[in-house]
């Protein structure tokens, strides 16, 4: 089985990410709203030079 192809970010998604980052919304909350993985949100925010607040991470194990 081939790995999943990454989804392309739309201009609307990027604008919403920027707006939510400025409102100090956490990465997990943004991920839920955009229907993306938290890592994807953090990666795109980093690429855009945005700072996101630390969100509570789910315990592993």
C-alpha positions as a Python dict, from the first residue, in 0.01 Angstrom:
ca = {
    (1, 'X'): (0, 0, 0),
    (2, 'X'): (143, 336, -103),
    (3, 'X'): (175, 617, 154),
    (4, 'X'): (-100, 879, 152),
    (5, 'X'): (-44, 1178, -73),
    (6, 'X'): (-25, 1503, 127),
    (7, 'X'): (-321, 1738, 80),
    (8, 'X'): (-245, 2073, -78),
    (9, 'X'): (-321, 2372, 144),
    (10, 'X'): (-585, 2607, 1),
    (11, 'X'): (-560, 2984, 32),
    (12, 'X'): (-865, 2980, 263),
    (13, 'X'): (-703, 2723, 493),
    (14, 'X'): (-382, 2926, 513),
    (15, 'X'): (-576, 3246, 587),
    (16, 'X'): (-772, 3069, 862),
    (17, 'X'): (-451, 2926, 1008),
    (18, 'X'): (-297, 3274, 1019),
    (19, 'X'): (-611, 3425, 1175),
    (20, 'X'): (-634, 3151, 1440),
    (21, 'X'): (-262, 3177, 1518),
    (22, 'X'): (-304, 3550, 1580),
    (23, 'X'): (-590, 3465, 1818),
    (24, 'X'): (-347, 3234, 2003),
    (25, 'X'): (-547, 2921, 1920),
    (26, 'X'): (-361, 2597, 1995),
    (27, 'X'): (-242, 2363, 1719),
    (28, 'X'): (-476, 2080, 1827),
    (29, 'X'): (-776, 2316, 1815),
    (30, 'X'): (-676, 2445, 1471),
    (31, 'X'): (-620, 2088, 1348),
    (32, 'X'): (-967, 1989, 1459),
    (33, 'X'): (-1122, 2289, 1287),
    (34, 'X'): (-934, 2231, 960),
    (35, 'X'): (-961, 1852, 964),
    (36, 'X'): (-584, 1806, 950),
    (37, 'X'): (-321, 1642, 1169),
    (38, 'X'): (-166, 1852, 1445),
    (39, 'X'): (181, 1792, 1299),
    (40, 'X'): (62, 1932, 967),
    (41, 'X'): (-64, 2246, 1142),
    (42, 'X'): (263, 2292, 1330),
    (43, 'X'): (469, 2236, 1012),
    (44, 'X'): (273, 2490, 805),
    (45, 'X'): (273, 2744, 1091),
    (46, 'X'): (651, 2708, 1117),
    (47, 'X'): (689, 2755, 739),
    (48, 'X'): (481, 3072, 763),
    (49, 'X'): (679, 3202, 1062),
    (50, 'X'): (380, 3179, 1297),
    (51, 'X'): (405, 3107, 1668),
    (52, 'X'): (141, 2878, 1815),
    (53, 'X'): (74, 2839, 2186),
    (54, 'X'): (158, 2507, 2346),
    (55, 'X'): (-151, 2289, 2340),
    (56, 'X'): (-214, 2003, 2576),
    (57, 'X'): (-82, 1688, 2418),
    (58, 'X'): (-265, 1361, 2452),
    (59, 'X'): (-85, 1109, 2675),
    (60, 'X'): (68, 824, 2477),
    (61, 'X'): (55, 465, 2577),
}
